[in-house]
Amino acid sequence: MNNFEFYNPVKLVFGNGESEKIGVYAKGIGTCALIVSYSNVDFYGDLFEKIAGFLSAEGIESHTFFGATANPKITEAIAGVEKAKAVGADMLIGVGGGSVMDLTKIIAAGVKYPHDIRKMIKFSHSSDVQIAPTEALPMIMIPTLPATASEMNPTAVITDDETLRKSYVWEPACLYPKVSILDPSLTLTLPAYQTASGAIDSISHAVEPFFFSDEATYGNIDLQSNMQLGVVKTIYDNLPKVLADPNNIELRSVMQFSATVALNGWLTCGVQGWTPMHQMGHVLSSHYKATHGATLATMMLAWMRYFATRKQNERFVAFAKAMWGTDDLLKAADIFEEYIKAAGVETRISQFGCTEASLEELTNGVVEVSFSSDGTLASIPPIIRDEAYAIYKLAL
Ligand SMILES: [Fe+2]
């Protein structure tokens, strides 16, 4: 096991109806809240009026910034910072999925950030000099889409809409929310596609540390591997049930807590934590209209198929055996693809509009943002440019 340090200060509140206590949890954190959510909040009915009422009952003033879109953009963060400053917000409340929570983090740090907000993010891992944020307004998250675990990690993913580069900032010093309220009742009305693509994203969060572990250390199935597989299997078994019975609060509860556990740091203690499939997936969603979870579906399948023909694929084979009882990676990928299709999520990048002619652009995209100066994408084993191209091609 590698040495590690674990730090996670998020107060996690879980339970049906717990979001109604937002005022109680916010009291003591701030007196003027900016509530951040999507540019279209019709889906939520009167949720925001209720939240404002709960805050008001505790003497907390609130304002709204409905400016987040899927795959949030730098320009949205700049507008959010302006709004937060204009209303004098001293805390932020993110209500929505990963896009909303990530945008909330960038705004919270952006209010305190003395530089161009783009400097906060490393948009090129080989050349950009990042100036990490050191402070942020305190944040409360109410996730309504189980997927990214942004509610319990210090990461925010954002796209520079000028360059179409999508990257992330990970900063434990200031990007952890103070409190996150997981209220599964808020997920009961989540449409099937969002439910499924969120679940596939969560699966990928546990699959990546399983695939990209250090063979010398993880030759055997150990605690981390079992935890990762446990999360994957739980979500994998649960997703078809929740799609068939969307109003089942117990099933929704399992989905929500599983998503949080998948990327709150527990699964990567002592593990490398490379995310090459995410890095390649980000290019798909910044260049094409593709949902984050769907991009991960295409990448997990393509990586399994690519490593079917490669040496050093022991972890992929171990995964196929544990999940489907086969050491044939191509067969395992076929079974997994049928499962994802049945859940209604895309499995091929051609479904996002990519063609053979797109492969160079996609490969250039991941090289520009995520490749290191040594010409590789961090992974075990490291991936070179030609391999990234081959993986995208297998995903067509
Ligand atoms: Fe993800």
Boltz pocket constraint, residues with backbone or C-beta under 6 A from the ligand:
constraints:
  - pocket:
      binder: B
      contacts: [[A, 147], [A, 148], [A, 201], [A, 202], [A, 204], [A, 205], [A, 278], [A, 292]]
      max_distance: 6.0
